[in-house]
Amino acid sequence: MPMINSFGVIGGDERMRYLASSIAADGYPVCAYGFENSGPIRGVAETPLLDLVKKSSVILLPLPATRDGETLLAPFAAEPIRLDDEFAALFRNRTVYGGMLQKLTASSAVWKEIEPEDYYRREELAVGNAIATAEGAVEAAIREYPGTLNGAKCLVTGLGRIGKNLALLLHAMGAHVYVAARKKGDLMFARALGAEPLTYREITQRFDIIFNTVPARVIGAPVLARQDEDTLILELASAPGGIDTESALRMHIRVVEALSLPGRVAPKTAAEYIKEAVYNMLEE
């Protein structure tokens, strides 16, 4: 790790609160801004924004940095943190990390001078988030489905990082797991996980629970027509998602959006994944 004077954490949800506290526990001075309505953060000094920037050599912004492109994601802040040239100019000569930065950097041309780095693109963070997402999906299924997962007929669409973790968890819990994927290698991997592999054309049966991890339409009206009102569908993929929600609504099939699960169900662990990614980036 290179010599670091101090970290500054600006805005964010519960993950960033845990992140600030965890970095402080490692022995680094940490300042925080934008958490006025969250209560004290252990080991962290709540600091006005200008003072934080002066004291901090590394600035950590939230994940995502912004949802609307106009304000920083800061649900605990007393006032909105506006994104403009003046805000961006604060971070000249600072090392800045954040998550999903496209809308942030589009908010001001000044960001081109600063060149913030996106920790969300790190593979180690993606893998960690997949673990938390899979666990969160199982928690949501237990909460929303009136039966047990043991013995339930479950379909997982997509076999990326989330799909693999989810198939493993469901199989371990005694569910009858089916995995739909396009690639031949993924279909073989599904078999290795103890699941029944299916191409998308082979989804011709009813399931108790469908977990979609694909951010492209893979569950359309023909598949939905084979389900019934007791089928539960969990949408885990980002927009536009993989479910024909209009057809599902018309057929009275329940679709539950289960997005951003790491920050909602496991903020402490998600914070540790972010911290590891940031530390690795600093070392590199």
N, C-alpha and C positions, 0 to 999 in steps of 0.2 A: 504494500500500500504506500503510495507517495505521501509526502508530508501534507497533512490537511490541518488547517487552522480551526475550522468550524463548519458545521452544516446548518443550512437554513431550510426549513420545511414550510412551504406556503400553500395553504388550502388543502382540500381533499376530504375524504370520508374517514371512516374508522381505521382503514388500512394505514393512512398517513399518520394518524395519532399513534398507532402501534409502532410504525416505522420510526418516528421521531424518538419515542421512548427507548426502542431497541438500540438505536445508534448511540443514544446517550449512555445506555448501559454498557456499551463497548468502550466508554471512556472519552468520547468526543464531545466537545461543547456543541449543543444544539439549540438553536433559536427557532421559534415557531410564530407564524402569523396566520390569522384567518380561522382561529379556533375559539373565538370569544365565547361562543354558546355551548362549548363542549365540556367545560370544566378543565381543571389543571391536567397537564400531561407530565407524568413522572419524569423527573430529571431534566425537564426542558424549560427554557426560559421563554415566556410569551413576550414578544418584542414587537414594537412598531415596525412597519414595513421598511422604512428608510434605514433604521438602525440595524435591522436584520441583514439587509444587503451589505452594509458596511462591514459587519462583523463576520460574514460567512464567505468562505472561499468556494463552497459547493452549495448550489441551490437545487432543491428537490421540489418539483411541481407534481400535481396529482395525476391519477390515472382514472379516466382520461383527463387531460389538462383542461379541457373545456367541452361542453356538450353543444352549446349554442354558438360558439365562435365569438361571443361578445363579452362573456364574463368567465373568470376562472371557476372551475368546479370547487366550490367552497361552501358546503351546506352548513357548516358551523360558524361561518363568518357573520359578524354583526351587520356588515354592509357588503353589497356586491363588490367584487374586485374586478374592475373594468379592464378589458384588454384593449390597449391602444398604444400609440408610439411612446407615450410617456412611461407606461408600465414596462414595455420592452426595454427601453433605454436604461432602466435601472440595473440591468444585468450585464451591461458591457464589462468586459474584463473579469467575468465570473464563469465558472463551470456550471452549466445548467443541464439537469436531467429531468425528463418528464415522460408521461405515457400517452401514446396516441396523439402526436403533436401536430398533425396536419392542420387542424382548424386554428390552433394557437399560432403557428408560424404564418398563417394566412391573415392574421389580424393586424400585422404590422410588418413593413419592409425592414424594420430594424432587426428583426430576428435573423435575417440573412447574415448580419455582422456577427451575431452571437453564436450561431450554429448550435442550438441545443441538441442534445442526443436523446434518443428515444429508448428508454429501458424496456418498453413493451416489446420491442423487436428481438430481445435476447431469447435464445433458445432455452436457457435454464429457467427463465421466468415462464415461458410458454408451457414447458413440461410441468412445472409446479402448479400453474393455474389449472392445467388439465386435471390434475389429481383433485384439487379443491372443487372444480366444477363437477366432476363425476360424483364425489361424495355429496355435494349439494343437490345434484339431480336425484340421487337415491333418497335423500331426505325429503325432497319435494314429492317424490312418488309415494313414499310411505304416508305422508301427510294427506295427499289428495286422493289416493286410491283406496277404496273401501275394503279391499282384501289384503292379503299378505303378498309380499314379493316372492316368497318361497312358493313355488308351484305356479306362479304367474307366467303367462306367455308374453315375453317382452321382445320388441323389435328395436334395435339400435340402427339408425341410418347413418352411415359414414363411419370409417375406421381410421380417423386421424388420432391425435393424442387423446382427445376426450373420449372418443368412441372406444378405444382400446381399454382405457381405465374403467370406463363404465361397463363394458362387457365382462371384464374380470370381476368387478364387484357384484354384478347381478348373478353371474355364474356361481360365485362363492356363497351367495345368499340362497341358492337353490332355485333360482328362476330358470325357466326354459328360454334360453337366449337365442335370438336370431339376429344376424348382422347383415345388412344390405350394403353393398359397395359395388363400385364399377370395376376396379382393377383386379385382375386375376390374382396378383400377389396378396392383395388385401383379403380376398375370399379364402385363400389358403391360410392366411394368418388368423382369420376368424375361426377356422376349424381348429387351429392350434390353441386358441383360447377356450375351446370347449363350446363354441357357439355353432349354430347351423348357418352356413353361408348362403346368401341369396343375392342374385342380381336384382336390380330394381324391377325388371319385368316379371320376376318370380314372386313378387309380393302379392299373393293371391288369396291369402287367408286372413282370418280375424285374429287380432291381438288384444290382450288385456291392456297393455301399456306400450306406447310408441315413444321412443326418445329420439328426437331429431337433432343431429349435430351439424347438418349440412346447410350452409347459407345460400342455397339455391333450391328452387322448387323440385322436390323429389317425392313428396306425398301429395298427389293430386286427387281429383274427384274419383277416378277409377279405384284407387286404393281405399279411399275413404268410404266408398260405397260398400266395401266388404266389411267395414267395421259396424259397430252398433253404438247405442247411446251409453253403454257401460264402458266403452273404450276410453282410456285417458291418453291424451297426447301431450307430451312435454316438449316445448320449443326451447332448445338450448342455443340455437344459432343466432348470430346477429342478423340485422336487416339485410336483405328482405326475408330471411328465414326460409324454411324448406316446406312449409305447410300451406296448402290452399285453405286459408282460414275462412274465406267466404263460403266455400262448399261445406266445410266442417260445420259452420254455424247453421247453414241450411239443413244439414243432416242431423242437427242436435248432438254433435260430437264435441266433447269438451276439450279445448286447447288451452293449456296453461303456459304462459310465458315464464320461463325460468332463466332470465338473463343476468349477467354480471354476478354470477353466484360466488366467486371467490371473495369479493368484497362484502357480500351479504351474509354468507354462512360461515366464513373462516377468515375474518379480517386479520387476526393475529398471525396466522400462518401465511396468508397472502403478503403481509408486510415483510415477513422474513424472506420470502422469495424475491421481493423487490429489493430489499437490502443486499441480498447476495448478488443480484444482477448489478446493482450500483457499485458495490465493492469490486466486482470483477472488471467493470468498465474502468474504474479508477486505476486498477493495477495494470491494465492493458494500455 
